[in-house]
Amino acid sequence: MTVLRALGLMSGTSMDGVDVALIDTDGESGIHFGPHGSFPYSAADRIVLRGALADAVDLDHRDARPGGLAEAETLITDRHAEAVEAFLAAHDIAPASIAMVGFHGQTVLHRPEKNLTVQIGHGQDLAARLGIAVAWDFRADDVAGHGQGAPLVPVYHRALADQARLGGPLVVINIGGVANLSFIAHGRDPIACDTGPGNALLDDLVLERTGQPFDRDGMLSSAGSVDEVALAALLDHPFFALPAPKSLDRNAFSLDAVAGLATVDAAATLAAFTAASIVLAVEAMPELPERAIVCGGGGHNPAIMEALAARLPCRLVSATDMGWSIDAMEAQAFAYLAVRRSKNLPITFPGTTGIAAPLTGGRISLP
């Protein structure tokens, strides 16, 4: 199949910045990694984006932009354009050499049970500014077809595993704002689900208690002790009783259970919550994996990684150990999804989102 050069863009539910990654791919199992980079949001940007989350809570239509959502959508588009321009200049890459850009946008609301998912960002404006075709709005078709609309990266995880010729069942765990996993077994479509909170709940605690945007290097969560009563209360959430595939909104959980704890103990408990909820999802897969491969920002938090290593029924490795990128994985995935969209190949499957049949999703905007 024809190999295309694509640029993937990701702004996750942790809202820390725009990740950019370049790959060359045929949209199947041929993937060549190019450079990648991250472009942080300013403190002022994050205030606008957090305001957009608050303004999106009562949305009942995916095109509505009340309150600060319109401002946030313009900001997201501008920051992604600036990130691409800076990335291409830094690596001396000609825009004309890029066939597609995969643009996830910023999720501000995800309620698949109401057939509603909202990612802000103007794909057409981005295409016009960059002069490159942009694939975007990847989740809407799946949700409209009564799928979960998430996670979207399992088809990329499968491609990586196929390319590396990894034997035996495995899981790829992405710990972003929300954590998710992909169960990969040779010769079958992936199975996937959101597992629960990734970094989002811990980020919210740290912002509330210290004013910092996240628990850098796990310094707080590594310094505290897990409160087992609070952990049990957090795990007593109806989401965990649901079968895969399943997905959730960034704000599906609250800090109520750790409200009375010291900051370091609350952070340690939330890190353990992230790990324990991931393990519950792993244990619900059709068979136990031989290894678990971790990517995403949570892979840099020692408290989360140590809790995972202690609880998982299999070997735990970092994406870096596999020659993959722990930080650029999702951005690479959206470059890959853009190429698949351009070739009308499916991006979601019954086992990943609950959609009735494999589905090609997303829109393409030409410059």
Secondary structure, 3 states (H helix, E strand, C coil): CCCEEEEEEECCCCCCEEEEEEEEECCCCCEEEEEEEEEECCHHHHHHHHHHHHHHCCCCCCCCCCCCHHHHHHHHHHHHHHHHHHHHHHCCCCHHHCCEEEECCEEEEEEHHHCEEEEECCHHHHHHHHCCCEEECCCHHHHHCCCCCCCCCHHHHHHHHHHHCCCCCEEEEEECCEEEEEEECCCCCCEEEEEEECCHHHHHHHHHHHCCCCCHHHHHHHHCCCCHHHHHHHHCCHHHHCCCCCCCCCCCCCCHHHCCCCHHHHHHHHHHHHHHHHHHHHHCCCCCCCEEEEECHHHHCHHHHHHHHHHCCCEEEEHHHHCCCCCCHHHHHHHHHHHHHHCCCCCECHHHHCCCCCECCCEEECC
